[in-house]
Structure formats: C-alpha cells, structure tokens
Amino acid sequence: MKDKEKDKEKEAEKKKYPIGAEHYDLYEEIGHGVSAAVHRALCIPLNEVIAIKILDFERDNCDL
C-alpha cells in the first residue's frame, strides 16, 4: 500500500501546470475572501479540472 502512495506522490511532483491564462477555462466562482476569489477551472493542456485562486491587488483592503 505504501508503494502506491509513493507512486502518487511522485506523479504529483512531476506534474507541471502551465503558466498563462490562455491555458485555462474559468468556470464558476466557488469561494472568495478579502483579497481573492477561487474558481473552478479546466487546465486545457492536462484536461484536468482544478481550482484557481485569483488575487485582486486593486482592492482597498489588500495589504500584499
């Protein structure tokens, strides 16, 4: 059982998500906070549904 867990960890380490908005299709917002929103999205190259956190640096309350 531990071998399967190690294989999953190695697979997760190897996976590289692309940088750039053109590689993702945003779906609905699934959560939000003071300075960010979280959306369900599709990573087009990997054909995988993921969550993307989008920071809003222009909000008045943002201290980042």
N, C-alpha and C positions, 0 to 999 in steps of 0.2 A: 504494500500500500504506500509506503514511503517513497518508492521509486516513481510511482505515478505522480505524487505531489511534487517531487523534484523535477520531473519532466514538465509539468505545468508551469513551475516557476521559471525554468529555463526558456520555455516558449514565450512567456510573458516578457522576459528580459530581452529577447531577440526582436520582438515586435516593435517597429518604429512607425509612429504616426506621423504623417506628413505635416509640414508647416505651411499654412496658407489657406485662406478662406475658400478658395476655389476647389479644394479637396473635400469639402463638407457641404451637406444639405442640412440646414437647420429645420427642425420640426417645432413642436410646441414648447413653450416655457414650462419647466417642471418645478421650478423653485426660484426664489430671489431673496436677496438680503439688502443690506445698506448700500453696498457698492458693487454688487454683481447680480447677474441672473444666470440660471442654469437651464440649458435647453437640451432636449433630446435631439440627437443629430445622427446622420449617416456619414460614416467615413467612406467616401466613394471608392478609393483605391483598395481598401481592405474589405469592402462590403460588410461593414460591421456597425451596428447601432451602438452609439456611445453617448456620454453626457459631456457637454462642453460648458465651462464656466466662462462667462463673458464679463470682464471688469469694465465698469463705467468710470473712467478717470475724470469726466467732466462734471460729476455730481458734486454739489456743495459740501456734502458730508465726507468726502473722500480724503483721508489723510495719507494716502500711499505716496 
